Amino acid sequence: MKIQVKPMLKERYEYSKALFGDIFKDSLIFHIPHASTYLPFTNGYNMDLVENEINLLTDWATDKIFDIVDTKKLIAPFSRIFCDVERFEDDFEELYKVGRGFFYTHTDTGEILREDILDSKKNVFEKYYKEHHKTFENIVQETLNTNDFAIIVDCHSFANIPFKTDSDQSLDRPNICIGTDDFHTPNWLTNTLIRSFDRYGFSSKINSPYSGTIVPLKFYKKNDSVLSVMIEINRNLYMENNQVIPEKILELNKIITEIFENSF
């Protein structure tokens, strides 16, 4: 049975469990774009630079941290240095100017990482970038068809030291960054997450050091039944000396699971 919830999504009231009931969890879509280290092909890469860039940019273990049973997930199966599905197309992407659009050509420090040979950029765009977004759009549409609303959770981690290409160079980085959109992120969703992380002793900032959250273009600024929020986790919570600590991953996964199963 479909439950009509749109009036609440449009307005910024507090969340009501009685209104959403059991369909809340079924409406969650966890988008995990940067967990993989896989390069489907290496044409054009300066392989001397690849390992460092992967180590720097991978959102390590986010596929495990945000692994909640019986929820929908879309995990990009390739590294972001191969195809960054969270970037806009080149004409609309600010970081394209520094070689960090969907098709990375430069490292964070500005060295040439990859050249476009044998039409590899076109191949990446058509076969990987567009296909990912088509799948994403379909998952959101199917969720809307079933529940009348969809809640995208954009899942990331971030380094405790800013990248050279980061617009926010402040060293005062929180444990958790909550990214929002003024159209797709209602206050109750942001506030519930802030309060929940606070209960576990985590510091949080809204849209700092990163801002925004992903929504497929078909729905962006057009359909307010598609909600979205970004959660970025500071890697110093679960990594030491560039190594993932398995016990910390399990702990964070338990916390994320408890938040989405019990706080809403």
Secondary structure, 3 states (H helix, E strand, C coil): CCCCCHHHHHCCCCCCHHHHCCHHHHCEEEEECCCCCCCCCCCCECHHHHHHHHHHHCCCCHHHHCCCCCCEEEECCCCCCCCCCCCCCHHHCHHHHHCCCCCCCECCCCCECECCCCCHHHHHHHHHHHHHHHHHHHHHHHHHHHHCCEEEEEEEEECCCCCCCCCCCCCCCCCEEEECCCCCCCHHHHHHHHHHHHHCCCCEEECCCCCCCCCCCCCCCCCCCEEEEEEEEEHHHCEECCEECHHHHHHHHHHHHHHHHHCC
